[in-house]
């Protein structure tokens, strides 16, 4: 049985944050503030009222992130998004096509 949309989103966001920490910031292990960002993103995904019919967060009519966390995740995604094709191509394809 495959993962639902929310579970796949959790995997992608955790992977994006990990890539950002490793390749942009140069950390071998994720700093506490980014572990907290992953946990926060996962909690927000668990609470998503759209469930499996959710869109990508950027296109969502409801912005459930606090402003500071929203800015931090935007920074991560802005850097990581274009690089996903190199570091995690299958995750990117699944995310784009909602597979």
N, C-alpha and C positions, 0 to 999 in steps of 0.2 A: 504494500500500500504506500502511495506517495505522500509527501508532506503537503500540508495545506498552504495556502498563500502566506499566512502570517508566519508560519514556521520557516518558509523559504526566505521571507523578508528578514527575519532575525538572523539567518545564516549570512545573507548578503551584507547586512549592515555591520555585523561583527567582523566579517572579512575585510570590508572597506576600512574600518577603523584600524584593524590590525596592520593592513598594508600601509596606511598613512603613518602610523607610529614607526613602522620598520623602515620604510623607504624614504619618507619625507623628513621625519624627525630623527631617524637613525638609532632608535631603541631596539634592542633585541627582545626585550619584554615590554609589554604595554604598561605605561605609567598609570598610577591609580586614577588620575582624573579621566583617562580614556576608558579604563575599566568601568568607571562610574557612568560614562557616556553610553557604553554598550548596555549596561544594566538599565539605564534610563530609557534608551530606545526600545529595549525588549519589553519593559513595563508598558510603554505607550502603545506598542503593537498589540500587547495582550488586551489592552483596553479599547482598541479600535472598534468603533461601533459599526464599521462597514464589513468587518470580518474578511471572509474569502472574496468578497466582491470589491475590496479596496483597490484604489488606484495607487500610483506612486505618491508618496507624501507631498511632493512638490505640487501636484495637481489637485490635492485634496481641498475641499471647501472648508474643512475644519482644521485649524492649526493647533494641534494638541501639545506642542513643545513649548516650554517656557522660553522666553526670548534669548536668554544666554545659552541655553542648550541648543536652541534652533540655530543660532549663529555658529556655534561650534560644529554641529553636524553639517551645516552648509559648507563650512571651510573644508571639512574632511571630504565631503562628497564632491566638491568642486575640484579638489586636487586628485582624488582617487578615481572619479568617474571615467575620465579619458584613459586612464592607465589600466583599467580593469581588463581591457582587451589583451594586454600583455601578461598581467599577473593572474587573472582569473577569468579566462575567456568563456568557459562554460557557465559560470555563475552569471556573467554579464548577459549571455544569450538567453538563459532561462529567465532572467529578470526582465529583459526587454520584451520578450515574447510571452511572458507569464506562463511558462511551461511547468 
